[in-house]
Protein backbone atom coordinates (compact mmCIF):
# COMPACT_ATOMS: atom_id res chain seq x y z
CA UNK A 1 0.00 0.00 0.00
CA UNK A 2 1.20 3.53 -0.77
CA UNK A 3 -0.06 6.77 0.67
CA UNK A 4 -0.88 9.57 -1.76
CA UNK A 5 1.10 12.76 -1.29
CA UNK A 6 -0.99 15.88 -1.84
CA UNK A 7 0.67 18.49 0.40
CA UNK A 8 3.76 19.98 -1.21
CA UNK A 9 5.37 20.71 2.19
CA UNK A 10 6.65 24.16 2.99
CA UNK A 11 10.34 24.92 2.77
CA UNK A 12 12.39 24.83 5.95
CA UNK A 13 15.04 27.49 6.58
CA UNK A 14 18.47 26.05 5.88
CA UNK A 15 17.10 23.09 3.92
CA UNK A 16 17.84 22.88 0.19
CA UNK A 17 16.00 19.56 -0.28
CA UNK A 18 13.13 19.67 -2.77
CA UNK A 19 9.81 18.55 -1.16
CA UNK A 20 9.85 15.04 -2.68
CA UNK A 21 13.46 14.43 -1.66
CA UNK A 22 12.73 15.71 1.83
CA UNK A 23 9.75 13.37 2.23
CA UNK A 24 11.75 10.38 1.01
CA UNK A 25 14.66 11.21 3.30
CA UNK A 26 12.44 11.50 6.38
CA UNK A 27 10.59 8.30 5.50
CA UNK A 28 13.81 6.32 4.98
CA UNK A 29 15.33 7.63 8.22
CA UNK A 30 12.28 6.83 10.35
CA UNK A 31 11.95 3.40 8.78
CA UNK A 32 15.59 2.63 9.55
CA UNK A 33 15.14 3.74 13.17
CA UNK A 34 12.12 1.48 13.58
CA UNK A 35 13.81 -1.56 12.06
CA UNK A 36 16.95 -1.06 14.15
CA UNK A 37 15.00 -0.39 17.34
CA UNK A 38 16.20 3.20 17.73
CA UNK A 39 12.90 4.41 19.21
CA UNK A 40 11.20 3.82 22.55
CA UNK A 41 8.78 0.90 22.59
CA UNK A 42 5.28 2.19 23.29
CA UNK A 43 6.40 5.82 23.09
CA UNK A 44 4.56 8.33 20.94
CA UNK A 45 6.31 9.32 17.73
CA UNK A 46 5.73 13.04 18.07
CA UNK A 47 5.59 14.93 14.79
CA UNK A 48 6.82 18.19 16.25
CA UNK A 49 9.81 16.61 18.02
CA UNK A 50 10.83 14.55 14.99
CA UNK A 51 10.44 17.54 12.69
CA UNK A 52 12.69 19.70 14.87
CA UNK A 53 15.27 16.96 15.23
CA UNK A 54 15.40 16.24 11.49
CA UNK A 55 15.32 19.85 10.39
CA UNK A 56 12.08 19.65 8.42
CA UNK A 57 8.49 20.81 8.75
CA UNK A 58 5.84 18.56 10.28
CA UNK A 59 4.35 17.73 6.87
CA UNK A 60 7.00 15.26 5.64
CA UNK A 61 7.09 13.66 9.11
CA UNK A 62 3.32 13.24 9.10
CA UNK A 63 3.38 11.72 5.61
CA UNK A 64 6.23 9.38 6.55
CA UNK A 65 4.34 8.13 9.61
CA UNK A 66 1.20 7.55 7.55
CA UNK A 67 3.24 5.58 5.03
CA UNK A 68 4.87 3.52 7.78
CA UNK A 69 1.42 2.85 9.23
CA UNK A 70 0.27 1.54 5.84
CA UNK A 71 3.31 -0.78 5.86
CA UNK A 72 2.52 -2.11 9.33
CA UNK A 73 5.56 -0.68 11.12
CA UNK A 74 3.66 1.75 13.37
CA UNK A 75 0.19 1.81 14.89
CA UNK A 76 -2.07 4.52 16.36
CA UNK A 77 -1.11 5.80 19.82
CA UNK A 78 -3.80 6.37 22.43
CA UNK A 79 -2.78 10.01 22.85
CA UNK A 80 -2.76 10.67 19.11
CA UNK A 81 -0.16 10.06 16.46
CA UNK A 82 1.66 6.75 16.20
CA UNK A 83 3.91 4.37 18.12
CA UNK A 84 6.13 1.45 17.01
CA UNK A 85 4.11 -1.68 16.33
CA UNK A 86 5.25 -4.78 18.19
CA UNK A 87 5.37 -7.76 15.80
CA UNK A 88 3.57 -10.97 16.74
CA UNK A 89 6.51 -13.34 16.32
CA UNK A 90 4.40 -16.44 17.04
CA UNK A 91 2.05 -15.44 14.26
CA UNK A 92 4.99 -14.67 11.97
CA UNK A 93 6.45 -18.14 12.53
CA UNK A 94 3.08 -19.71 11.72
CA UNK A 95 2.83 -17.67 8.52
CA UNK A 96 6.33 -18.80 7.54
CA UNK A 97 5.08 -22.39 7.90
CA UNK A 98 2.13 -21.57 5.63
CA UNK A 99 4.50 -19.92 3.17
CA UNK A 100 6.77 -22.97 3.07
CA UNK A 101 3.79 -25.28 2.51
CA UNK A 102 2.47 -23.12 -0.34
CA UNK A 103 5.82 -22.75 -2.07
CA UNK A 104 6.73 -26.40 -1.67
CA UNK A 105 3.43 -27.38 -3.27
CA UNK A 106 4.11 -24.96 -6.12
CA UNK A 107 7.45 -26.66 -6.76
CA UNK A 108 5.92 -30.14 -6.75
CA UNK A 109 2.61 -29.42 -8.51
CA UNK A 110 3.66 -29.66 -12.18
CA UNK A 111 5.36 -33.03 -11.69
CA UNK A 112 2.41 -34.39 -9.73
CA UNK A 113 0.18 -33.47 -12.68
CA UNK A 114 2.50 -34.98 -15.29
CA UNK A 115 3.85 -31.65 -16.49
CA UNK A 116 6.68 -29.16 -15.99
CA UNK A 117 7.08 -25.59 -14.85
CA UNK A 118 6.72 -22.91 -17.51
CA UNK A 119 10.19 -23.02 -19.07
CA UNK A 120 10.10 -19.49 -20.44
CA UNK A 121 9.13 -18.15 -17.04
CA UNK A 122 12.00 -20.01 -15.35
CA UNK A 123 14.46 -18.69 -17.93
CA UNK A 124 13.25 -15.12 -17.35
CA UNK A 125 13.49 -15.50 -13.55
CA UNK A 126 17.02 -16.85 -13.77
CA UNK A 127 18.09 -14.05 -16.12
CA UNK A 128 16.80 -11.34 -13.78
CA UNK A 129 18.55 -12.82 -10.76
CA UNK A 130 21.77 -13.34 -12.71
CA UNK A 131 21.78 -9.59 -13.34
CA UNK A 132 21.40 -8.99 -9.62
CA UNK A 133 24.21 -11.44 -8.88
CA UNK A 134 26.53 -9.52 -11.20
CA UNK A 135 25.63 -6.18 -9.63
CA UNK A 136 24.10 -6.74 -6.16
CA UNK A 137 22.01 -3.84 -4.86
CA UNK A 138 22.87 -2.10 -1.62
CA UNK A 139 21.30 -3.28 1.62
CA UNK A 140 17.78 -1.86 1.73
CA UNK A 141 14.58 -3.00 3.50
CA UNK A 142 12.71 -2.27 0.24
CA UNK A 143 14.51 -5.27 -1.29
CA UNK A 144 11.77 -7.31 0.36
CA UNK A 145 9.55 -6.45 -2.63
CA UNK A 146 12.12 -7.80 -5.08
CA UNK A 147 12.44 -10.93 -2.98
CA UNK A 148 8.67 -11.42 -2.92
CA UNK A 149 8.51 -11.12 -6.70
CA UNK A 150 10.84 -14.11 -7.07
CA UNK A 151 8.68 -16.37 -4.92
CA UNK A 152 5.39 -15.29 -6.50
CA UNK A 153 6.75 -15.65 -10.04
CA UNK A 154 8.07 -19.11 -9.21
CA UNK A 155 4.61 -20.09 -7.93
CA UNK A 156 2.99 -18.65 -11.06
CA UNK A 157 5.32 -20.76 -13.20
CA UNK A 158 3.68 -23.81 -11.62
CA UNK A 159 0.38 -22.85 -13.27
CA UNK A 160 -1.88 -22.30 -10.25
CA UNK A 161 -3.05 -18.68 -10.07
CA UNK A 162 -5.00 -19.23 -6.85
CA UNK A 163 -1.93 -20.58 -5.06
CA UNK A 164 0.20 -17.62 -6.09
CA UNK A 165 -2.59 -15.27 -5.00
CA UNK A 166 -2.66 -16.78 -1.51
CA UNK A 167 1.13 -16.52 -1.38
CA UNK A 168 0.91 -12.80 -2.17
CA UNK A 169 -1.46 -12.36 0.76
CA UNK A 170 0.86 -14.21 3.15
CA UNK A 171 3.81 -12.14 1.93
CA UNK A 172 1.94 -8.89 2.64
CA UNK A 173 1.21 -9.98 6.20
CA UNK A 174 4.82 -10.87 7.05
CA UNK A 175 6.44 -8.06 5.05
CA UNK A 176 6.87 -5.61 7.98
CA UNK A 177 9.04 -8.12 9.83
CA UNK A 178 10.73 -9.58 6.76
CA UNK A 179 12.26 -6.18 6.04
CA UNK A 180 14.74 -7.03 8.80
CA UNK A 181 16.26 -9.63 6.48
CA UNK A 182 17.68 -7.07 4.05
CA UNK A 183 19.58 -4.63 6.25
CA UNK A 184 23.06 -5.94 5.42
CA UNK A 185 24.86 -6.66 2.12
CA UNK A 186 25.62 -10.26 3.09
CA UNK A 187 21.90 -11.08 3.36
CA UNK A 188 21.22 -9.53 -0.06
CA UNK A 189 23.98 -11.64 -1.61
CA UNK A 190 22.87 -14.82 0.20
CA UNK A 191 19.30 -14.31 -0.98
CA UNK A 192 20.40 -13.87 -4.60
CA UNK A 193 22.59 -16.99 -4.47
CA UNK A 194 19.86 -19.10 -2.89
CA UNK A 195 17.24 -17.92 -5.38
CA UNK A 196 19.50 -18.86 -8.27
CA UNK A 197 20.09 -22.28 -6.72
CA UNK A 198 16.35 -22.92 -6.48
CA UNK A 199 15.46 -21.84 -10.02
CA UNK A 200 18.42 -23.70 -11.53
CA UNK A 201 17.36 -26.92 -9.81
CA UNK A 202 13.90 -26.51 -11.34
CA UNK A 203 15.33 -25.84 -14.78
CA UNK A 204 17.30 -29.08 -14.41
CA UNK A 205 14.01 -30.81 -13.43
CA UNK A 206 15.48 -31.67 -10.00
CA UNK A 207 12.38 -30.88 -7.97
CA UNK A 208 13.65 -32.63 -4.84
CA UNK A 209 16.79 -30.49 -4.86
CA UNK A 210 14.70 -27.35 -5.42
CA UNK A 211 12.46 -28.22 -2.45
CA UNK A 212 15.49 -28.84 -0.23
CA UNK A 213 17.07 -25.54 -1.25
CA UNK A 214 13.82 -23.65 -0.74
CA UNK A 215 13.48 -25.12 2.75
CA UNK A 216 17.00 -24.02 3.68
CA UNK A 217 16.36 -20.59 2.18
CA UNK A 218 13.17 -19.93 4.16
CA UNK A 219 14.62 -21.42 7.35
CA UNK A 220 17.67 -19.16 7.10
CA UNK A 221 15.46 -16.14 6.44
CA UNK A 222 13.21 -16.86 9.41
CA UNK A 223 16.20 -17.22 11.73
CA UNK A 224 17.68 -13.89 10.64
CA UNK A 225 14.33 -12.08 10.78
CA UNK A 226 13.53 -13.42 14.24
CA UNK A 227 16.96 -12.57 15.67
CA UNK A 228 16.98 -9.04 14.26
CA UNK A 229 13.38 -8.29 15.24
CA UNK A 230 14.02 -9.45 18.80
CA UNK A 231 17.24 -7.40 18.97
CA UNK A 232 15.34 -4.32 17.79
CA UNK A 233 12.68 -4.89 20.44
CA UNK A 234 15.36 -5.17 23.14
CA UNK A 235 16.83 -1.84 22.05
CA UNK A 236 13.38 -0.25 22.10
CA UNK A 237 12.83 -1.46 25.66
CA UNK A 238 16.29 -0.43 26.85
CA UNK A 239 17.55 2.53 24.78
CA UNK A 240 21.33 2.94 24.90
CA UNK A 241 22.68 6.24 26.30
CA UNK A 242 24.09 7.37 22.93
CA UNK A 243 20.65 6.90 21.42
CA UNK A 244 19.22 9.54 23.69
CA UNK A 245 18.15 11.95 20.97
CA UNK A 246 16.53 9.29 18.89
CA UNK A 247 14.88 7.65 21.87
CA UNK A 248 13.43 10.98 22.92
CA UNK A 249 11.63 11.16 19.59
CA UNK A 250 9.45 8.33 20.79
CA UNK A 251 8.27 10.10 23.93
C-alpha positions, 0 to 999 in steps of 0.5 A, spaced: 500 500 500 502 507 498 499 513 501 498 519 496 502 525 497 498 531 496 501 536 500 507 539 497 510 541 504 513 548 505 520 549 505 524 549 511 530 554 513 536 552 511 534 546 507 535 545 500 531 539 499 526 539 494 519 537 497 519 530 494 526 528 496 525 531 503 519 526 504 523 520 502 529 522 506 524 523 512 521 516 511 527 512 509 530 515 516 524 513 520 523 506 517 531 505 519 530 507 526 524 502 527 527 496 524 533 497 528 530 499 534 532 506 535 525 508 538 522 507 545 517 501 545 510 504 546 512 511 546 509 516 541 512 518 535 511 526 536 511 529 529 513 536 532 519 533 536 521 529 529 520 535 525 525 539 529 530 533 530 530 532 522 530 539 520 524 539 516 516 541 517 511 537 520 508 535 513 514 530 511 514 527 518 506 526 518 506 523 511 512 518 513 508 516 519 502 515 515 506 511 510 509 507 515 502 505 518 500 503 511 506 498 511 505 495 518 511 498 522 507 503 526 500 503 529 495 509 532 497 511 539 492 512 544 494 520 545 494 521 538 499 520 532 503 513 532 507 508 536 512 502 534 508 496 532 510 490 536 510 484 531 507 478 533 513 473 532 508 467 534 504 469 528 509 470 523 512 463 525 506 460 523 505 464 517 512 462 515 510 455 515 504 456 511 508 460 506 513 454 506 507 449 505 504 453 499 511 454 495 513 447 496 506 445 493 508 450 487 514 446 486 511 439 486 505 441 482 507 440 475 510 433 476 504 431 480 500 433 474 504 430 469 507 436 467 513 441 468 514 448 470 513 454 464 520 453 461 520 461 459 518 463 465 523 459 469 528 462 464 526 469 465 526 469 472 534 466 472 536 471 467 533 477 472 537 474 478 543 473 474 543 480 473 542 482 480 548 477 482 553 480 477 551 487 480 548 486 487 544 492 490 545 495 496 542 493 503 535 496 503 529 494 506 525 495 500 529 489 497 523 485 500 519 487 494 524 484 489 524 478 494 517 477 494 517 477 486 521 471 485 517 467 490 510 469 487 513 468 479 516 461 481 509 459 484 505 462 477 510 458 473 507 452 476 500 454 473 496 455 479 493 462 479 489 461 486 496 458 489 500 464 487 494 469 490 494 466 496 502 466 497 501 474 495 497 475 501 501 471 506 507 475 503 503 482 505 502 480 512 509 478 514 512 483 510 513 488 515 518 483 519 521 480 513 524 487 512 529 485 517 532 480 512 535 485 508 539 490 512 546 488 510 549 486 504 551 479 506 543 477 506 542 480 499 547 476 496 545 470 500 538 471 498 540 472 490 545 466 491 539 461 494 534 464 489 538 462 483 540 455 486 532 454 487 530 456 479 536 452 476 534 446 480 527 446 477 530 448 470 534 441 471 528 438 473 530 436 479 524 438 484 527 434 490 533 439 490 529 445 489 524 443 495 530 442 499 534 448 497 527 452 498 526 449 505 534 451 507 532 458 504 526 460 508 529 457 514 535 461 514 530 467 512 526 466 518 532 465 523 535 472 521 528 475 521 527 473 528 533 474 531 533 481 528 526 483 530 528 481 537 534 485 537 530 491 535 525 490 540 530 489 546 533 496 544 526 499 544 525 497 551 532 499 553 535 505 549 542 505 549 545 512 552 548 514 545 541 513 542 538 519 547 536 523 541 533 518 537 529 515 543 526 521 545 523 522 539 518 516 541 516 520 547 
